[in-house]
Amino acid sequence: MTTSITSTLRTVVLRELRALDREIAAYPDDESLWTTPAGAPNSAGNLALHLAGNLRHFIGAALGETGYMRDRDSEFSSKGLSRDELRTIVSDAVRELGNAFDRITDEKLNAEYPIPIQDRKIQASEFLVHLAVHLGYHLGQIDYHRRLSTASSESVNTMSVKELTPV
């Protein structure tokens, strides 16, 4: 069975967003999401908002034509949302991106990405791989933030191979 790049990206991005939801749920209280330990420039709450906004904009709106309007500044300036509020935002992103991926063809991914990135034209598939890696990078930061700020070594199985498409 051959898997398309669109299908692979969909599987990985949605898996990582579901892992983000598990990370948020694993915080013992709402306040611990918003701490910024020494050396950490962002709270887990702000990183979660950033990831949802980033993906809803660059995948959902730009390729899936969802109509999402991003407010990047609020991703980093918002504070104090509850775990339930953040989980709703992540759940909305999962639903929206699932629908967006239904409209993204391999032809779209092999074409030029519709928005210049840092004044550069790049292939859409290359940028989507970048976005998936960016998601994984920040998800790892959130996992580490949770463990440090809550003194918990609990795993939420962020890299579940079971969620990948079987061969």
Buried (B, 14 or more C-beta within 10 A) or exposed (E): EEEEBBBBBBBBBBBBBBBBBBBBEBBBEBEBBBBBEEEBEBBBBBBBBBBBBBBBBBBBBBBBEBEBEBEEEEBBEBEEBBBEBBBEBBBEBBEBBBEBBEEBEEEBBEEEBEBEEEEEEBEBBEBBBBBBEBBBEBBEBBBEBBBBBBEEEEEBEBBEEEBEEEE
